[in-house]
Amino acid sequence: MNVRRFIGFESGSIAIVMIVTFCLSFGVMWWQRKSAELSATEPRKTTDLRAGMPPIARPAMKQSPAIEAVEPHSTQAGAVAKDLEAAEEMPVEINFHRRARLDKIAGRLMNSSSDSLAITVKIQSPGTQRISQLLLDLAPNRLTEIGMDDGLDLHSGDQVTLQSPAYPNKVAQIP
């Protein structure tokens, strides 16, 4: 008997796909179960590398003299703080907008320098205290958009921090 005449062409192809899918799924499950049973029954062979070797004589531990904690000089700490304050602001502008089609918030980052800039974008939600991070390489004088395409779920009130080793952090809040 012809299957196409009995079931119809479209219904027959759907039925064949369903049967093949079931058989493949069953075969994969059976194969995984079989390999799990084999690994559970098969003993692991380990070799003792120290067998037949004389025991190792370990020297007695000497007690070291007490080490005093050294505090950093205030001039060094002050110099680092002054360097951070004197460092120029990160050349990145950040703006937020709502995507009309998706009804989601997205951010736009503009690198206004003539060099590419590697930054870390850190988003903290005040309600859930959830933190998301994204590493970006911003091209010079280019606009980069962040949001759902990057796996970020931006909400109104979230705090966005831009970090780069050469610049002090830049913090913005999503309106």
N, C-alpha and C positions, 0 to 999 in steps of 0.2 A: 504494500500500500504506500502511496506517495504521501510523505509528510506535508509537503507544501499544499497539496489539495485538501488534506484532512484538517490541518490547523489554519492554513492561510499563510502566505509568504511572510508578512511582517510578524505575525504571532509566532511562526515557526522559528524565525531567526532569534527572537527574544527568548524563546524556550531553549534553544540550543546554547545561547550565551549563558543562560542561567545554569544549565546542566554542566557546562564546561567550568564555570566559576565555582560551582559547588565541588566538583571533583578536584580542582586545583587546591581549594581551601582545605578540603579533607586531607589531601595528600601532604600538604605543608604541615598541618597539625599532627598528622600521624608521624611524619619524619621527625618533627621536633620532640614528640613524646618518646620516640624510639631512641633518639640520641641522648635524651635526658636519662632514660632508663639505663643505657649503656654506661654513661659517665658515673651513675650512682653505683652500679655493680662492679665496675672496673676499679681495682685498687690502684692507688697512686704509688709509683715506685720512686723512692727517695734513696739517695746514697749518702752515707756519712763520710764526708771527706776526711774527717779526723781519725777514722778507724785505722789502727795500726801505727799511729804517730805518737811519739812521746808527748806527755803533757807539757804545755808551755809554761815556763817559769816567768812569772810577772814580777818586775821590780817593785819594791815597796814604794808607795807614793810619798813624796816629800811634801811637807807642809810649806806652802809659800808664805812669804811675809805679807802682812796685811797691806792692802792697797787702799790709799785714801782717795775718796771721791774728789775730783777736781771740778770746781765750778767754772763755767766760762767767764771770761773777763767781761765786765759790763761794757767796756769799750767795743768789744767784738759784737756783742748782742745789739748794742746801740747802733753800730755801723750797719748791721743787716737791716734793722728797722728803718734807718734813714735811707738805705738803698731802695727798699720797697716803696717808701713814701715818695722818693725822688723819681722812681721809674715812671715812664710815661704811660698814659692810659692805653688800654688795649684798643687797637684800631678796628674794632668790630662794632657795628651798629646792629641792634636787635629790635625788631618790631613784631607784633602779633596781629593776626587777622583771623576771621572766621571764614572757613571754606563754605560757601553757600550750598554747593551740591551735596557735601557730606555732613554739613552742620557740625563740623569739628574745628578746633582751634589749631592753627599752624603758626610757626615762627619763621621769620626771614632774617638771615644773618648776612651782613654785607661787610666783607673784608676791604677796608678802604686803604690798605697799604699796598706797596708795590711788590711785596714778597708773599709767598704762601705762608699760611699760619696753621699749625696744628693746635687744636683746642679740645678740651673736654667740656661737654655740655651736661650739666647735672641739674635734674628737675626734682624738686621736693614738693610733695603735696602736703599742705598743712593739716588737712583733715585725717588722712590715713597715715601720714608720716612715711609714705612710700617714696623711695628714691630711685630714679632711673638715670642711667648715664649713657652717653653716646660720644664716641671719638670721631672728630671731623678734621679733615684737611681742607681748609678754606683756600680756594684759589685767589690770587691777587685781583682786586677790583671786580669781584664777581659776587653775585647774589646766590645764596644757598638757602633752600627751604627745608625745614624740619617739621616732622609731625607724624601722622599715621603711617606713612610710607617707611619711616625709620623705626617703627614699633613704639613710638611715644604717644601716650594718651594725655594730651595737654588739657588742663581745666582752668577756669577762671580762679585766680587766687594762688596758683602754683608759683613757687619761687624758682627762677632759672638762674643758674650760676655758670658763667663762662670762665674756664681756667686755662691758663697757658703759662709755662715755666718762665717765660721772659717778661710777663706783665702781671700786675696785680689783678685779682679776680674782679669780674664785672658781674653785678647782681641786678636782675630785673624781675618784676612781678607781673604775671599775666593779668590784665584788667578783666 
